[in-house]
Amino acid sequence: MGFFEKMQGFVENKFAPIANKVSNQRHVTAIKKGLITTLPLTIIGGVALILAVPPVDTEIIQPTNFFNRFLLMWKSWATANNSMLMTPYNLSLGLLGLFVVIGVSYFLSEKYEINKISGVITSLFTFLVVAAPTQADNPAGFISSNYLDAKGMFSGIIIAIITVEITKFLLEKNIKIKMPDEVPPMVAAPFEALIPIIVNVVVFMSLNSLVLSLLNMSIPEISLKIFEPIVIASNTLPGVLLVIIVINFLWFFGIHGGAVANSVIVPIITANVAANAEAVAQGAAMPYIFSGRFVNLFANLGGSGAALSLALAMIIVAKSSHLKSVSKVGLVPAFFGISEPLVFSTPMIMNPMIFFPMVFVPIINASITYFTMSTGLVGKIYVNVPFTTPGPFGSFLSTMDWRAAVLWFVLITIDVIIYMPFVKGYDKQMLEEEQVSEVEAA
């Protein structure tokens, strides 16, 4: 048995069952679905931030041509209308923690077949009690919004899960206000939710008071401290490369690497892109390199294994009918970040001829990108874009830095050059097989 067969056996029999179990676990699934529902809001907030904070340095740009004059006019207009333009940002990314609580509690309640609206209201109210207490020194009674944004996301996830679990337990034990059968369900539901809401609020208020008295930190602050090492590690080059390796290594063996990795990285990159956006809004330096669509836009160009470069390499050097056909079918989807036609038709799965570039080309891409962003040669990601946004446009729009688009073209050129000799070798093999088939058919 060869190396790849042994490795495939290990991945399929040992690793895949565990990975699939984790990925499909009810709490993990609720977190993933809940975070995905916030994507439109993060995109809207990002667009609003671009309009409100143009990437224009008035000390450098002079009105010497039409484009420069346009940029300066944009800057002037954004400054004059900043309050209006920042409203969509403040109510989307500025309340990200709030929306995450809604999404996670909704999908977990759905899984348990609990009344979804009641589950959301219970989780949301409990989160607000803990994360947004009224400010005693403010006569108007305004609530604190410090932990309603990305900083409160991790505590929001924890609170959403625990409140739904407590609610489920109480309902299973029939600890609820029971209304007569003739009362319509729509009227009875709020009364049934009353005891779970009270219990959850009492539990979390007591817990929050306890940790405040012992540690002088609230639950959201403690959550940030607990997850801080993970976030910091994921923002290092080894952390980024580990994610890239896992995704593409699993794809090679036919396992959806993105689905497995997303169970862990989606909460992190969502919080990171929101933190970067907040830094831009405040005129501060962006703290995170690994954020938003980093993997899609700057590592896996065109999908898993940097599939777009594979398609381009096949168009350039392939002579076999099979690879010519595959490249034509797979090129356009790969340009929009969809690699499945190439993954399954080439095939890239369990193909020793493609293994090296499939795994190592994204590593090279991520390393180059990490270096350029860490040194300030290219701006960091602070805007979420849809995953189907073509690379050149997505790289620019997510960073609002034209150099990011240039970097994308540099990366795709390097990728194609690396892929070409491997494609040539595989193409030669395909040609020989086609010639044998033609002889047999004759």
C-alpha positions in Angstrom: 0.0 0.0 0.0 1.4 3.4 -1.1 1.8 6.5 1.0 -1.3 8.2 -0.4 -3.4 5.1 0.1 -2.3 4.9 3.7 -2.9 8.6 4.3 -6.3 8.3 2.7 -7.2 5.4 4.9 -6.2 7.4 8.0 -8.0 10.5 7.0 -11.2 8.7 6.0 -11.3 6.2 8.9 -9.8 8.2 11.7 -9.8 12.0 11.1 -12.9 12.5 8.9 -15.4 11.0 11.4 -14.2 13.2 14.2 -14.0 16.3 11.9 -17.5 15.7 10.6 -18.9 15.1 14.1 -17.4 18.4 15.3 -18.6 20.3 12.2 -22.1 18.9 12.6 -22.4 19.3 16.4 -25.6 21.2 17.2 -23.9 24.1 19.0 -21.2 24.5 16.3 -23.8 24.4 13.6 -25.9 27.0 15.4 -22.8 29.3 15.7 -21.9 28.9 12.0 -25.4 29.6 10.8 -25.8 32.4 13.3 -22.6 34.1 12.1 -23.5 33.6 8.4 -26.8 35.5 8.9 -24.7 38.6 10.0 -22.8 38.6 6.6 -25.2 41.1 4.9 -24.9 43.4 7.9 -21.1 43.3 7.9 -21.1 44.0 4.1 -23.5 47.0 4.6 -21.4 48.3 7.5 -18.2 47.9 5.5 -19.6 49.8 2.5 -20.8 52.6 4.8 -17.4 52.8 6.3 -15.7 53.1 2.9 -18.0 56.0 2.1 -17.5 57.7 5.4 -13.8 57.2 5.7 -12.3 57.4 2.2 -8.7 56.1 1.8 -7.5 59.6 0.8 -4.6 61.4 2.3 -5.2 65.1 1.7 -1.6 66.0 2.5 -0.3 63.8 -0.3 -3.0 64.0 -3.0 -3.1 67.3 -4.9 -5.9 68.4 -7.3 -3.7 68.0 -10.4 -6.0 65.8 -12.4 -9.6 64.6 -12.6 -9.1 61.5 -10.5 -7.4 63.3 -7.7 -10.0 66.0 -7.7 -12.7 63.3 -7.4 -10.9 61.8 -4.4 -10.6 65.1 -2.7 -14.3 65.9 -3.4 -15.2 62.5 -2.0 -13.1 63.2 1.2 -14.8 66.6 1.6 -18.3 65.2 1.1 -17.6 62.3 3.6 -16.3 64.8 6.2 -19.4 67.0 5.9 -21.8 64.0 6.0 -19.8 61.8 8.4 -22.6 61.4 11.0 -25.1 60.3 8.4 -22.7 57.9 6.6 -21.6 56.3 9.9 -25.1 55.4 11.0 -25.3 52.2 8.9 -21.9 51.2 10.3 -22.8 52.0 13.9 -26.0 50.0 13.6 -24.4 47.0 11.9 -20.8 46.3 12.8 -21.3 48.5 15.9 -24.0 46.1 17.1 -22.4 42.8 15.8 -22.5 41.1 19.2 -26.2 41.8 19.4 -26.9 40.2 16.0 -24.7 37.2 16.7 -26.8 36.5 19.9 -30.0 36.7 17.8 -28.6 34.3 15.1 -27.1 31.7 17.4 -30.1 31.5 19.7 -32.5 31.3 16.8 -30.8 28.4 15.1 -30.2 26.5 18.4 -33.8 27.0 19.4 -34.8 25.7 16.0 -32.7 22.6 16.5 -34.4 21.9 19.8 -37.8 22.7 18.4 -38.3 25.5 21.0 -40.3 28.5 20.1 -37.7 30.5 18.2 -38.9 34.0 18.9 -39.1 33.2 22.7 -35.6 31.7 22.5 -34.2 34.8 20.8 -35.9 37.2 23.2 -34.7 35.3 26.2 -31.1 35.2 25.0 -31.1 38.8 23.8 -32.5 40.2 27.0 -30.1 38.2 29.1 -27.2 39.4 27.0 -28.2 43.0 27.3 -28.6 42.7 31.1 -25.0 41.5 31.3 -23.2 43.3 28.4 -25.1 46.6 28.4 -26.0 47.7 31.9 -27.4 51.2 32.3 -24.8 53.8 33.3 -25.6 54.9 36.8 -23.7 58.1 36.5 -25.9 59.1 33.5 -29.2 60.8 34.5 -30.7 59.8 31.1 -30.1 56.1 31.9 -28.2 55.4 28.6 -26.9 51.8 28.3 -23.3 51.1 27.7 -22.5 49.9 24.1 -18.9 48.8 24.8 -19.7 45.1 24.4 -22.5 45.3 21.8 -20.0 45.2 18.9 -17.4 42.6 18.0 -15.9 42.8 21.5 -19.1 41.2 22.9 -19.3 38.5 20.2 -17.7 35.7 22.1 -19.7 36.4 25.3 -22.8 36.7 23.1 -22.2 33.2 21.6 -21.7 31.7 25.1 -24.8 33.4 26.6 -27.0 32.5 23.6 -26.0 28.8 23.9 -26.4 28.6 27.7 -29.7 30.5 27.8 -31.2 28.2 25.2 -29.9 25.1 27.1 -31.5 26.4 30.3 -34.7 27.1 28.5 -34.8 23.6 27.0 -34.1 22.1 30.4 -37.0 24.0 32.1 -39.4 23.2 29.3 -38.5 19.5 29.3 -39.1 19.5 33.1 -42.4 21.3 32.4 -41.3 24.2 34.6 -43.4 26.9 32.9 -46.7 28.8 33.2 -49.3 26.5 31.7 -52.3 28.2 30.2 -55.7 26.4 29.7 -56.0 24.5 26.4 -58.6 26.9 25.0 -56.0 29.7 25.1 -54.5 30.2 21.6 -50.8 29.1 21.2 -49.9 32.7 20.2 -51.2 34.0 23.5 -49.8 31.1 25.6 -46.3 31.3 24.2 -45.2 34.5 26.0 -46.4 33.2 29.3 -44.6 29.9 28.8 -41.4 31.9 28.1 -41.7 34.0 31.3 -40.1 31.6 33.8 -37.2 30.7 31.4 -36.5 34.4 31.0 -36.6 35.1 34.7 -34.4 32.1 35.5 -31.8 33.0 32.8 -31.7 36.6 33.9 -31.3 35.7 37.6 -28.5 33.2 36.8 -26.5 35.5 34.6 -27.0 38.6 36.8 -25.8 36.6 39.8 -22.9 35.1 37.9 -21.9 38.6 36.5 -22.1 40.1 40.0 -19.9 37.3 41.4 -17.1 37.6 38.8 -17.3 41.4 39.2 -16.7 41.2 42.9 -14.0 38.5 42.6 -12.1 39.5 39.5 -13.4 43.1 38.9 -14.3 42.0 35.4 -17.7 41.4 33.7 -18.6 38.2 31.8 -17.9 39.9 28.4 -14.5 41.1 29.7 -13.6 37.5 30.9 -14.8 36.0 27.6 -12.4 38.4 25.8 -9.5 37.4 28.0 -10.2 33.7 27.5 -10.4 33.8 23.7 -7.6 36.4 23.4 -4.8 33.8 23.1 -6.6 32.0 20.3 -7.2 35.2 18.4 -3.6 36.3 18.8 -2.3 32.8 17.7 -4.6 32.9 14.6 -3.1 36.2 13.6 0.4 34.9 13.5 2.0 33.4 10.3 2.1 29.9 11.8 -1.5 30.2 12.8 -2.6 31.4 9.3 -0.5 28.6 7.6 -2.0 25.9 9.8 -5.5 26.9 8.7 -4.4 27.0 5.0 -2.7 23.6 5.3 -5.7 21.9 7.0 -8.2 23.2 4.4 -6.3 22.1 1.4 -4.9 18.9 2.8 -8.5 17.8 3.7 -9.7 18.8 0.2 -7.0 16.6 -1.4 -8.6 13.6 0.3 -12.1 14.6 -0.7 -13.2 16.2 2.6 -14.6 19.7 2.4 -11.7 21.4 4.3 -13.5 24.8 4.4 -16.5 23.4 6.1 -14.3 21.7 8.8 -12.1 24.8 9.3 -15.0 27.3 9.3 -16.2 25.7 12.5 -13.2 27.2 14.3 -12.2 30.2 12.2 -15.5 31.9 11.3 -16.0 33.5 14.7 -12.4 34.7 14.8 -12.2 36.2 11.3 -15.7 37.8 11.8 -14.6 39.4 15.0 -11.2 40.4 13.5 -12.7 42.2 10.4 -15.1 44.1 12.7 -12.2 45.1 14.9 -10.3 46.3 11.9 -13.3 48.3 10.7 -13.6 49.9 14.1 -10.0 50.9 14.0 -10.4 52.5 10.6 -13.5 54.4 11.9 -11.4 55.7 14.7 -8.4 56.5 12.6 -6.3 53.9 14.3 -4.0 51.1 13.0 -5.8 47.9 12.1 -4.7 45.1 14.5 -5.5 42.0 12.5 -4.0 40.5 9.3 -6.1 37.3 9.4 -9.6 38.7 8.9 -12.6 38.6 6.6 -12.0 36.8 3.3 -8.2 36.4 3.7 -8.2 32.8 2.8 -10.4 33.2 -0.3 -8.8 36.4 -1.6 -5.1 35.9 -0.8 -4.4 32.2 -0.3 -6.9 30.0 -2.1 -7.2 32.1 -5.2 -10.2 30.8 -7.1 -11.1 28.2 -4.5 -9.4 25.3 -2.8 -5.8 24.7 -3.9 -5.7 28.0 -5.7 -7.8 26.4 -8.4 -7.9 29.4 -10.7 -4.2 29.1 -11.3 -4.6 25.4 -12.1 -7.2 26.3 -14.7 -5.0 29.0 -16.3 -2.0 26.6 -16.3 -4.1 24.0 -18.1 -5.2 26.5 -20.7 -1.6 27.4 -21.3 0.1 24.0 -21.5 -2.5 21.2 -21.7 -2.8 19.2 -24.9 -5.0 16.4 -23.7 -8.7 16.6 -24.5 -9.6 15.9 -20.9 -7.6 18.8 -19.4 -8.6 21.2 -22.2 -12.3 20.5 -21.5 -11.9 20.7 -17.8 -10.1 24.1 -18.0 -12.8 25.6 -20.1 -15.6 24.3 -17.8 -13.8 25.3 -14.6 -12.2 28.7 -15.5 -15.2 31.0 -15.0 -16.5 29.4 -11.8 -13.0 29.5 -10.4 -12.8 33.3 -11.2 -15.8 33.7 -8.9 -14.2 31.5 -6.2 -16.1 28.3 -7.0 -13.6 25.5 -7.4 -15.7 22.3 -7.3 -15.8 21.8 -11.1 -12.0 21.7 -11.1 -11.7 19.8 -7.9 -13.9 16.9 -9.1 -13.3 17.0 -12.8 -9.5 17.3 -13.0 -9.6 15.6 -10.5 -7.6 17.3 -7.8 -8.8 14.8 -5.2 -6.3 12.0 -4.6 -4.2 13.1 -7.5 -0.5 12.7 -6.7 0.5 14.8 -9.7 -1.4 17.8 -8.2 -0.8 17.2 -4.5 2.3 19.5 -4.2 0.9 22.6 -5.8 -2.6 22.1 -4.4 -1.2 22.2 -0.8 1.9 24.4 -1.1 0.8 27.1 -3.6 -1.8 28.5 -1.0 0.9 28.4 1.6 3.2 30.5 -0.6 0.3 32.9 -1.3 -0.5 33.3 2.4 3.1 33.8 3.4 3.7 36.5 0.8 0.4 38.3 1.7 1.2 38.1 5.4 4.6 39.7 4.8 3.2 42.5 2.7 0.4 43.3 5.1 2.6 43.1 8.2 5.1 45.5 6.7 2.4 47.9 5.5 3.1 47.3 1.8 -0.5 46.3 1.4 -3.5 47.4 3.5 -5.3 44.9 5.8 -8.8 43.6 5.3 -11.6 45.6 7.0 -14.5 45.2 4.7 -16.4 41.9 4.2 -17.2 41.1 0.5 -19.4 38.2 -0.8 -17.3 35.1 -1.3 -18.1 35.0 -5.0 -16.5 38.4 -5.6 -13.7 37.9 -8.2 -10.3 38.1 -6.7 -9.0 41.4 -8.3 -12.1 43.3 -7.2 -12.5 41.5 -3.9 -8.9 42.2 -2.9 -9.3 45.9 -3.6 -12.8 46.3 -2.1 -11.9 44.4 1.1 -8.8 46.6 1.8 -9.6 49.7 -0.2 -6.0 49.6 -1.3 -5.1 49.4 -5.0 -1.9 47.6 -4.1 -3.9 44.6 -2.9 -5.2 44.1 -6.5 -1.7 44.3 -7.8 -0.6 41.8 -5.2 -3.4 39.5 -6.4 -2.1 39.6 -9.9 1.4 38.9 -8.7 0.2 35.9 -6.7 -1.8 34.4 -9.6 1.2 34.8 -11.9 3.5 33.0 -9.4 0.8 30.3 -8.9 0.4 29.6 -12.6 4.2 29.3 -13.0 4.4 26.8 -10.1 1.4 24.8 -11.4 2.7 24.6 -15.0 5.3 21.8 -14.7 2.9 19.7 -12.6 0.1 20.2 -15.1 2.6 19.2 -17.9 3.4 16.0 -16.2 -0.3 15.2 -15.6 -1.2 16.2 -19.1 1.4 13.8 -20.5 -0.2 11.0 -18.5 -3.6 12.0 -19.8 -2.4 12.1 -23.4 -0.9 8.6 -23.1 -4.2 7.3 -21.7 -6.2 9.0 -24.5 -3.9 7.5 -27.1 -4.3 4.0 -25.6 -8.1 4.5 -25.6 -8.0 5.5 -29.2 -6.0 2.4 -30.2 -8.3 0.2 -28.3 -11.3 1.8 -29.9 -9.8 1.3 -33.3 
